[in-house]
Amino acid sequence: MPDNSQSVFEPSDSFVLAAIGLNKLIVILCAVAMGLAGVAYGLVRQPTYTASASLQIGQVNPNSPGFLGYVQSASSLATAFSRSIAAAPVLDSVDKKLGLPPTQATQRLSSEPIPLSPVFRVIATGSSESQATRLANVAAGAIVAYESHSNSANPQANSLLKGYRGTALDVQRAKAKLGSLEEEGAPSPALLEAEAAKIAAQVKLKAIGNAYNAAIVSQAPRTGLVTLLAGATSAESDRSSKIELYGFIGFLIGLVVGCAVAVLRERRHLSRSSTAPMPSPA
Protein backbone atom coordinates (compact mmCIF):
# COMPACT_ATOMS: atom_id res chain seq x y z
CA MET A 1 0.00 0.00 0.00
CA PRO A 2 1.55 3.38 -0.97
CA ASP A 3 2.77 5.65 1.83
CA ASN A 4 0.75 8.85 1.76
CA SER A 5 2.02 10.14 5.11
CA GLN A 6 4.03 12.92 3.48
CA SER A 7 1.00 14.29 1.66
CA VAL A 8 -1.06 14.25 4.86
CA PHE A 9 1.35 15.36 7.57
CA GLU A 10 4.25 16.96 5.68
CA PRO A 11 3.44 18.80 2.45
CA SER A 12 5.71 18.20 -0.52
CA ASP A 13 7.83 20.92 -2.07
CA SER A 14 5.53 21.14 -5.07
CA PHE A 15 2.52 21.61 -2.79
CA VAL A 16 4.31 24.39 -0.82
CA LEU A 17 5.28 26.23 -4.00
CA ALA A 18 1.80 25.84 -5.38
CA ALA A 19 0.25 27.12 -2.13
CA ILE A 20 2.54 30.16 -2.15
CA GLY A 21 1.76 30.82 -5.79
CA LEU A 22 -2.01 30.73 -5.14
CA ASN A 23 -1.68 33.03 -2.11
CA LYS A 24 0.96 35.50 -3.23
CA LEU A 25 -1.04 38.44 -1.96
CA ILE A 26 -1.20 36.98 1.57
CA VAL A 27 2.55 36.35 1.57
CA ILE A 28 3.29 39.88 0.34
CA LEU A 29 0.92 41.48 2.84
CA CYS A 30 2.45 39.55 5.76
CA ALA A 31 6.00 40.46 4.68
CA VAL A 32 5.13 44.14 4.24
CA ALA A 33 3.22 44.30 7.53
CA MET A 34 6.02 42.69 9.54
CA GLY A 35 8.61 44.79 7.76
CA LEU A 36 6.70 47.97 8.66
CA ALA A 37 6.42 46.74 12.24
CA GLY A 38 10.20 46.31 12.34
CA VAL A 39 10.71 49.81 10.93
CA ALA A 40 8.30 51.21 13.53
CA TYR A 41 10.20 49.51 16.33
CA GLY A 42 13.45 50.95 15.01
CA LEU A 43 11.90 54.43 15.00
CA VAL A 44 10.57 54.32 18.55
CA ARG A 45 13.58 52.67 20.23
CA GLN A 46 16.12 54.85 22.01
CA PRO A 47 19.11 55.25 19.69
CA THR A 48 22.64 54.56 20.89
CA TYR A 49 25.36 57.10 20.09
CA THR A 50 28.99 56.10 19.58
CA ALA A 51 31.99 58.41 19.87
CA SER A 52 35.72 57.69 19.72
CA ALA A 53 38.96 59.39 20.71
CA SER A 54 42.36 58.44 19.26
CA LEU A 55 45.50 57.98 21.36
CA GLN A 56 49.07 57.72 20.07
CA ILE A 57 52.06 55.87 21.48
CA GLY A 58 55.10 58.17 21.69
CA GLN A 59 55.96 60.83 19.14
CA VAL A 60 55.99 60.08 15.42
CA ASN A 61 59.00 61.38 13.46
CA PRO A 62 59.13 59.92 9.92
CA ASN A 63 62.58 61.44 9.34
CA SER A 64 64.24 59.57 12.19
CA PRO A 65 66.55 56.66 11.24
CA GLY A 66 64.65 54.19 13.43
CA PHE A 67 61.19 55.18 12.23
CA LEU A 68 60.34 51.71 10.84
CA GLY A 69 61.39 49.97 14.05
CA TYR A 70 59.46 52.53 16.05
CA VAL A 71 56.25 51.85 14.11
CA GLN A 72 56.59 48.10 14.62
CA SER A 73 57.25 48.33 18.34
CA ALA A 74 54.66 51.06 18.86
CA SER A 75 52.03 48.93 17.14
CA SER A 76 52.57 46.22 19.73
CA LEU A 77 52.48 48.80 22.52
CA ALA A 78 49.23 50.22 21.15
CA THR A 79 47.65 46.77 21.43
CA ALA A 80 48.90 46.40 25.01
CA PHE A 81 47.99 49.92 26.13
CA SER A 82 44.51 49.67 24.62
CA ARG A 83 43.67 47.09 27.29
CA SER A 84 44.13 49.71 29.99
CA ILE A 85 40.58 50.90 29.27
CA ALA A 86 39.49 48.37 31.91
CA ALA A 87 42.16 49.32 34.47
CA ALA A 88 40.83 50.20 37.90
CA PRO A 89 42.48 53.67 38.06
CA VAL A 90 40.96 54.55 34.67
CA LEU A 91 37.48 53.47 35.75
CA ASP A 92 37.88 55.26 39.08
CA SER A 93 38.77 58.48 37.26
CA VAL A 94 35.70 58.13 35.04
CA ASP A 95 33.56 57.54 38.13
CA LYS A 96 34.92 60.68 39.86
CA LYS A 97 34.45 62.97 36.86
CA LEU A 98 31.19 61.61 35.42
CA GLY A 99 29.60 59.73 38.32
CA LEU A 100 29.55 56.56 36.22
CA PRO A 101 30.19 53.41 38.31
CA PRO A 102 32.82 50.98 36.96
CA THR A 103 30.18 48.29 36.34
CA GLN A 104 28.34 50.63 33.96
CA ALA A 105 31.47 52.17 32.49
CA THR A 106 32.82 48.80 31.37
CA GLN A 107 29.60 48.19 29.44
CA ARG A 108 29.86 51.52 27.63
CA LEU A 109 33.62 51.63 27.01
CA SER A 110 35.86 49.65 24.70
CA SER A 111 39.10 50.14 22.81
CA GLU A 112 40.70 48.84 19.63
CA PRO A 113 44.20 49.27 18.16
CA ILE A 114 44.48 50.46 14.57
CA PRO A 115 46.45 47.77 12.68
CA LEU A 116 50.04 48.59 11.68
CA SER A 117 50.02 51.96 13.44
CA PRO A 118 50.99 53.37 16.85
CA VAL A 119 47.40 54.51 17.43
CA PHE A 120 44.45 53.00 19.28
CA ARG A 121 40.91 54.26 19.72
CA VAL A 122 38.81 54.64 22.85
CA ILE A 123 35.16 53.98 21.96
CA ALA A 124 32.29 55.13 24.15
CA THR A 125 28.53 54.78 23.84
CA GLY A 126 25.70 56.80 25.34
CA SER A 127 22.04 57.63 25.04
CA SER A 128 22.92 61.08 23.64
CA GLU A 129 25.69 62.58 21.57
CA SER A 130 27.02 64.66 24.45
CA GLN A 131 27.14 61.65 26.79
CA ALA A 132 29.12 59.57 24.30
CA THR A 133 31.63 62.30 23.39
CA ARG A 134 32.24 63.31 26.99
CA LEU A 135 32.73 59.72 28.12
CA ALA A 136 35.21 59.07 25.29
CA ASN A 137 37.26 62.17 26.10
CA VAL A 138 37.27 61.57 29.86
CA ALA A 139 38.31 57.93 29.41
CA ALA A 140 41.06 58.92 26.95
CA GLY A 141 42.43 61.48 29.40
CA ALA A 142 42.32 58.92 32.21
CA ILE A 143 44.34 56.46 30.12
CA VAL A 144 46.99 59.11 29.37
CA ALA A 145 47.33 59.93 33.08
CA TYR A 146 47.33 56.27 34.12
CA GLU A 147 49.98 55.16 31.62
CA SER A 148 52.21 58.16 32.36
CA HIS A 149 52.08 57.44 36.09
CA SER A 150 52.33 53.66 35.99
CA ASN A 151 55.23 53.56 33.52
CA SER A 152 57.23 56.40 35.07
CA ALA A 153 56.85 55.28 38.66
CA ASN A 154 59.78 53.08 39.74
CA PRO A 155 59.52 51.64 43.26
CA GLN A 156 63.15 50.54 43.09
CA ALA A 157 64.30 54.13 42.44
CA ASN A 158 62.34 55.38 45.44
CA SER A 159 63.82 52.67 47.64
CA LEU A 160 67.35 53.46 46.42
CA LEU A 161 66.86 57.15 47.10
CA LYS A 162 65.75 56.41 50.64
CA GLY A 163 68.78 54.15 51.13
CA TYR A 164 71.08 56.83 49.71
CA ARG A 165 69.87 59.37 52.25
CA GLY A 166 70.42 56.94 55.12
CA THR A 167 73.89 56.00 53.90
CA ALA A 168 74.82 59.67 53.47
CA LEU A 169 73.99 60.18 57.12
CA ASP A 170 76.16 57.16 58.00
CA VAL A 171 79.08 58.74 56.11
CA GLN A 172 78.69 61.99 58.02
CA ARG A 173 78.54 60.12 61.34
CA ALA A 174 81.64 58.10 60.46
CA LYS A 175 83.54 61.29 59.56
CA ALA A 176 82.43 62.98 62.75
CA LYS A 177 83.48 59.99 64.85
CA LEU A 178 86.87 59.79 63.15
CA GLY A 179 87.48 63.49 63.72
CA SER A 180 86.47 63.19 67.34
CA LEU A 181 88.85 60.27 67.89
CA GLU A 182 91.70 62.15 66.25
CA GLU A 183 91.13 65.16 68.51
CA GLU A 184 91.08 62.93 71.59
CA GLY A 185 94.31 61.20 70.53
CA ALA A 186 92.72 57.77 70.48
CA PRO A 187 94.95 54.73 69.95
CA SER A 188 95.71 53.55 66.41
CA PRO A 189 93.33 50.52 66.40
CA ALA A 190 90.37 52.75 67.18
CA LEU A 191 91.41 55.24 64.50
CA LEU A 192 91.87 52.48 61.95
CA GLU A 193 88.44 51.06 62.73
CA ALA A 194 86.82 54.48 62.42
CA GLU A 195 88.64 55.11 59.13
CA ALA A 196 87.49 51.74 57.77
CA ALA A 197 83.89 52.50 58.78
CA LYS A 198 84.07 55.84 56.95
CA ILE A 199 85.48 54.29 53.78
CA ALA A 200 82.89 51.49 53.83
CA ALA A 201 80.08 54.02 54.19
CA GLN A 202 81.49 56.08 51.30
CA VAL A 203 81.76 53.02 49.05
CA LYS A 204 78.19 52.01 49.88
CA LEU A 205 77.00 55.56 49.20
CA LYS A 206 78.67 55.58 45.78
CA ALA A 207 77.22 52.18 44.86
CA ILE A 208 73.70 53.22 45.84
CA GLY A 209 74.14 56.48 43.90
CA ASN A 210 75.16 54.60 40.73
CA ALA A 211 72.22 52.20 41.08
CA TYR A 212 69.82 55.09 41.59
CA ASN A 213 71.10 56.90 38.49
CA ALA A 214 70.69 53.74 36.41
CA ALA A 215 67.13 53.25 37.66
CA ILE A 216 66.23 56.84 36.80
CA VAL A 217 67.72 56.62 33.31
CA SER A 218 65.98 53.32 32.51
CA GLN A 219 62.48 54.37 33.55
CA ALA A 220 60.00 55.65 30.99
CA PRO A 221 59.46 59.39 30.50
CA ARG A 222 56.74 61.03 32.55
CA THR A 223 55.17 62.77 29.56
CA GLY A 224 54.71 61.81 25.92
CA LEU A 225 54.43 58.06 26.41
CA VAL A 226 50.73 58.12 25.47
CA THR A 227 49.29 61.30 23.98
CA LEU A 228 45.88 62.36 22.78
CA LEU A 229 45.90 62.38 18.98
CA ALA A 230 42.29 63.39 18.35
CA GLY A 231 39.53 63.92 20.87
CA ALA A 232 35.91 63.01 20.32
CA THR A 233 33.97 65.93 18.82
CA SER A 234 30.84 64.16 17.57
CA ALA A 235 29.00 60.86 17.86
CA GLU A 236 27.22 58.62 15.40
CA SER A 237 23.70 57.37 15.98
CA ASP A 238 22.69 53.80 15.19
CA ARG A 239 19.08 54.81 14.42
CA SER A 240 19.32 54.41 10.62
CA SER A 241 21.21 51.12 10.76
CA LYS A 242 18.81 49.68 13.36
CA ILE A 243 15.75 50.77 11.34
CA GLU A 244 17.16 48.96 8.30
CA LEU A 245 18.08 45.90 10.37
CA TYR A 246 14.74 45.57 12.17
CA GLY A 247 12.84 46.29 8.96
CA PHE A 248 14.75 43.55 7.15
CA ILE A 249 14.28 41.08 10.00
CA GLY A 250 10.56 41.88 10.12
CA PHE A 251 10.31 41.41 6.35
CA LEU A 252 11.94 37.95 6.59
CA ILE A 253 9.68 36.95 9.47
CA GLY A 254 6.70 38.18 7.47
CA LEU A 255 7.72 36.03 4.51
CA VAL A 256 7.95 32.96 6.70
CA VAL A 257 4.62 33.70 8.37
CA GLY A 258 2.97 34.43 5.02
CA CYS A 259 4.24 31.19 3.49
CA ALA A 260 3.04 29.25 6.53
CA VAL A 261 -0.39 30.87 6.30
CA ALA A 262 -0.55 30.10 2.58
CA VAL A 263 0.30 26.43 3.15
CA LEU A 264 -2.18 26.08 6.01
CA ARG A 265 -4.88 27.76 3.94
CA GLU A 266 -4.40 25.42 1.00
CA ARG A 267 -4.26 22.37 3.25
CA ARG A 268 -7.56 23.42 4.80
CA HIS A 269 -9.10 23.80 1.35
CA LEU A 270 -7.72 20.41 0.37
CA SER A 271 -9.07 18.81 3.54
CA ARG A 272 -12.52 20.30 3.00
CA SER A 273 -12.67 19.13 -0.60
CA SER A 274 -11.61 15.60 0.35
CA THR A 275 -14.30 15.30 3.04
CA ALA A 276 -17.08 16.86 1.00
CA PRO A 277 -19.90 14.30 0.12
CA MET A 278 -19.86 12.98 -3.43
CA PRO A 279 -22.99 13.84 -5.44
CA SER A 280 -25.30 10.85 -5.86
CA PRO A 281 -25.85 9.55 -9.43
CA ALA A 282 -29.14 10.49 -11.02
C-alpha positions as CSV (number, residue, x, y, z in Angstrom):
1,M,0.0,0.0,0.0
2,P,1.5,3.4,-1.0
3,D,2.8,5.6,1.8
4,N,0.7,8.8,1.8
5,S,2.0,10.1,5.1
6,Q,4.0,12.9,3.5
7,S,1.0,14.3,1.7
8,V,-1.1,14.3,4.9
9,F,1.3,15.4,7.6
10,E,4.2,17.0,5.7
11,P,3.4,18.8,2.4
12,S,5.7,18.2,-0.5
13,D,7.8,20.9,-2.1
14,S,5.5,21.1,-5.1
15,F,2.5,21.6,-2.8
16,V,4.3,24.4,-0.8
17,L,5.3,26.2,-4.0
18,A,1.8,25.8,-5.4
19,A,0.2,27.1,-2.1
20,I,2.5,30.2,-2.2
21,G,1.8,30.8,-5.8
22,L,-2.0,30.7,-5.1
23,N,-1.7,33.0,-2.1
24,K,1.0,35.5,-3.2
25,L,-1.0,38.4,-2.0
26,I,-1.2,37.0,1.6
27,V,2.5,36.4,1.6
28,I,3.3,39.9,0.3
29,L,0.9,41.5,2.8
30,C,2.5,39.5,5.8
31,A,6.0,40.5,4.7
32,V,5.1,44.1,4.2
33,A,3.2,44.3,7.5
34,M,6.0,42.7,9.5
35,G,8.6,44.8,7.8
36,L,6.7,48.0,8.7
37,A,6.4,46.7,12.2
38,G,10.2,46.3,12.3
39,V,10.7,49.8,10.9
40,A,8.3,51.2,13.5
41,Y,10.2,49.5,16.3
42,G,13.5,50.9,15.0
43,L,11.9,54.4,15.0
44,V,10.6,54.3,18.6
45,R,13.6,52.7,20.2
46,Q,16.1,54.9,22.0
47,P,19.1,55.3,19.7
48,T,22.6,54.6,20.9
49,Y,25.4,57.1,20.1
50,T,29.0,56.1,19.6
51,A,32.0,58.4,19.9
52,S,35.7,57.7,19.7
53,A,39.0,59.4,20.7
54,S,42.4,58.4,19.3
55,L,45.5,58.0,21.4
56,Q,49.1,57.7,20.1
57,I,52.1,55.9,21.5
58,G,55.1,58.2,21.7
59,Q,56.0,60.8,19.1
60,V,56.0,60.1,15.4
61,N,59.0,61.4,13.5
62,P,59.1,59.9,9.9
63,N,62.6,61.4,9.3
64,S,64.2,59.6,12.2
65,P,66.6,56.7,11.2
66,G,64.6,54.2,13.4
67,F,61.2,55.2,12.2
68,L,60.3,51.7,10.8
69,G,61.4,50.0,14.0
70,Y,59.5,52.5,16.1
71,V,56.2,51.8,14.1
72,Q,56.6,48.1,14.6
73,S,57.3,48.3,18.3
74,A,54.7,51.1,18.9
75,S,52.0,48.9,17.1
76,S,52.6,46.2,19.7
77,L,52.5,48.8,22.5
78,A,49.2,50.2,21.2
79,T,47.7,46.8,21.4
80,A,48.9,46.4,25.0
81,F,48.0,49.9,26.1
82,S,44.5,49.7,24.6
83,R,43.7,47.1,27.3
84,S,44.1,49.7,30.0
85,I,40.6,50.9,29.3
86,A,39.5,48.4,31.9
87,A,42.2,49.3,34.5
88,A,40.8,50.2,37.9
89,P,42.5,53.7,38.1
90,V,41.0,54.6,34.7
91,L,37.5,53.5,35.7
92,D,37.9,55.3,39.1
93,S,38.8,58.5,37.3
94,V,35.7,58.1,35.0
95,D,33.6,57.5,38.1
96,K,34.9,60.7,39.9
97,K,34.5,63.0,36.9
98,L,31.2,61.6,35.4
99,G,29.6,59.7,38.3
100,L,29.5,56.6,36.2
101,P,30.2,53.4,38.3
102,P,32.8,51.0,37.0
103,T,30.2,48.3,36.3
104,Q,28.3,50.6,34.0
105,A,31.5,52.2,32.5
106,T,32.8,48.8,31.4
107,Q,29.6,48.2,29.4
108,R,29.9,51.5,27.6
109,L,33.6,51.6,27.0
110,S,35.9,49.6,24.7
111,S,39.1,50.1,22.8
112,E,40.7,48.8,19.6
113,P,44.2,49.3,18.2
114,I,44.5,50.5,14.6
115,P,46.4,47.8,12.7
116,L,50.0,48.6,11.7
117,S,50.0,52.0,13.4
118,P,51.0,53.4,16.8
119,V,47.4,54.5,17.4
120,F,44.5,53.0,19.3
121,R,40.9,54.3,19.7
122,V,38.8,54.6,22.8
123,I,35.2,54.0,22.0
124,A,32.3,55.1,24.1
125,T,28.5,54.8,23.8
126,G,25.7,56.8,25.3
127,S,22.0,57.6,25.0
128,S,22.9,61.1,23.6
129,E,25.7,62.6,21.6
130,S,27.0,64.7,24.5
131,Q,27.1,61.7,26.8
132,A,29.1,59.6,24.3
133,T,31.6,62.3,23.4
134,R,32.2,63.3,27.0
135,L,32.7,59.7,28.1
136,A,35.2,59.1,25.3
137,N,37.3,62.2,26.1
138,V,37.3,61.6,29.9
139,A,38.3,57.9,29.4
140,A,41.1,58.9,27.0
141,G,42.4,61.5,29.4
142,A,42.3,58.9,32.2
143,I,44.3,56.5,30.1
144,V,47.0,59.1,29.4
145,A,47.3,59.9,33.1
146,Y,47.3,56.3,34.1
147,E,50.0,55.2,31.6
148,S,52.2,58.2,32.4
149,H,52.1,57.4,36.1
150,S,52.3,53.7,36.0
151,N,55.2,53.6,33.5
152,S,57.2,56.4,35.1
153,A,56.9,55.3,38.7
154,N,59.8,53.1,39.7
155,P,59.5,51.6,43.3
156,Q,63.2,50.5,43.1
157,A,64.3,54.1,42.4
158,N,62.3,55.4,45.4
159,S,63.8,52.7,47.6
160,L,67.3,53.5,46.4
161,L,66.9,57.2,47.1
162,K,65.7,56.4,50.6
163,G,68.8,54.1,51.1
164,Y,71.1,56.8,49.7
165,R,69.9,59.4,52.2
166,G,70.4,56.9,55.1
167,T,73.9,56.0,53.9
168,A,74.8,59.7,53.5
169,L,74.0,60.2,57.1
170,D,76.2,57.2,58.0
171,V,79.1,58.7,56.1
172,Q,78.7,62.0,58.0
173,R,78.5,60.1,61.3
174,A,81.6,58.1,60.5
175,K,83.5,61.3,59.6
176,A,82.4,63.0,62.8
177,K,83.5,60.0,64.9
178,L,86.9,59.8,63.2
179,G,87.5,63.5,63.7
180,S,86.5,63.2,67.3
181,L,88.9,60.3,67.9
182,E,91.7,62.1,66.2
183,E,91.1,65.2,68.5
184,E,91.1,62.9,71.6
185,G,94.3,61.2,70.5
186,A,92.7,57.8,70.5
187,P,95.0,54.7,70.0
188,S,95.7,53.5,66.4
189,P,93.3,50.5,66.4
190,A,90.4,52.8,67.2
191,L,91.4,55.2,64.5
192,L,91.9,52.5,61.9
193,E,88.4,51.1,62.7
194,A,86.8,54.5,62.4
195,E,88.6,55.1,59.1
196,A,87.5,51.7,57.8
197,A,83.9,52.5,58.8
198,K,84.1,55.8,57.0
199,I,85.5,54.3,53.8
200,A,82.9,51.5,53.8
201,A,80.1,54.0,54.2
202,Q,81.5,56.1,51.3
203,V,81.8,53.0,49.0
204,K,78.2,52.0,49.9
205,L,77.0,55.6,49.2
206,K,78.7,55.6,45.8
207,A,77.2,52.2,44.9
208,I,73.7,53.2,45.8
209,G,74.1,56.5,43.9
210,N,75.2,54.6,40.7
211,A,72.2,52.2,41.1
212,Y,69.8,55.1,41.6
213,N,71.1,56.9,38.5
214,A,70.7,53.7,36.4
215,A,67.1,53.3,37.7
216,I,66.2,56.8,36.8
217,V,67.7,56.6,33.3
218,S,66.0,53.3,32.5
219,Q,62.5,54.4,33.5
220,A,60.0,55.7,31.0
221,P,59.5,59.4,30.5
222,R,56.7,61.0,32.5
223,T,55.2,62.8,29.6
224,G,54.7,61.8,25.9
225,L,54.4,58.1,26.4
226,V,50.7,58.1,25.5
227,T,49.3,61.3,24.0
228,L,45.9,62.4,22.8
229,L,45.9,62.4,19.0
230,A,42.3,63.4,18.3
231,G,39.5,63.9,20.9
232,A,35.9,63.0,20.3
233,T,34.0,65.9,18.8
234,S,30.8,64.2,17.6
235,A,29.0,60.9,17.9
236,E,27.2,58.6,15.4
237,S,23.7,57.4,16.0
238,D,22.7,53.8,15.2
239,R,19.1,54.8,14.4
240,S,19.3,54.4,10.6
241,S,21.2,51.1,10.8
242,K,18.8,49.7,13.4
243,I,15.8,50.8,11.3
244,E,17.2,49.0,8.3
245,L,18.1,45.9,10.4
246,Y,14.7,45.6,12.2
247,G,12.8,46.3,9.0
248,F,14.7,43.6,7.1
249,I,14.3,41.1,10.0
250,G,10.6,41.9,10.1
251,F,10.3,41.4,6.4
252,L,11.9,38.0,6.6
253,I,9.7,36.9,9.5
254,G,6.7,38.2,7.5
255,L,7.7,36.0,4.5
256,V,8.0,33.0,6.7
257,V,4.6,33.7,8.4
258,G,3.0,34.4,5.0
259,C,4.2,31.2,3.5
260,A,3.0,29.2,6.5
261,V,-0.4,30.9,6.3
262,A,-0.6,30.1,2.6
263,V,0.3,26.4,3.1
264,L,-2.2,26.1,6.0
265,R,-4.9,27.8,3.9
266,E,-4.4,25.4,1.0
267,R,-4.3,22.4,3.3
268,R,-7.6,23.4,4.8
269,H,-9.1,23.8,1.3
270,L,-7.7,20.4,0.4
271,S,-9.1,18.8,3.5
272,R,-12.5,20.3,3.0
273,S,-12.7,19.1,-0.6
274,S,-11.6,15.6,0.4
275,T,-14.3,15.3,3.0
276,A,-17.1,16.9,1.0
277,P,-19.9,14.3,0.1
278,M,-19.9,13.0,-3.4
279,P,-23.0,13.8,-5.4
280,S,-25.3,10.8,-5.9
281,P,-25.8,9.6,-9.4
282,A,-29.1,10.5,-11.0
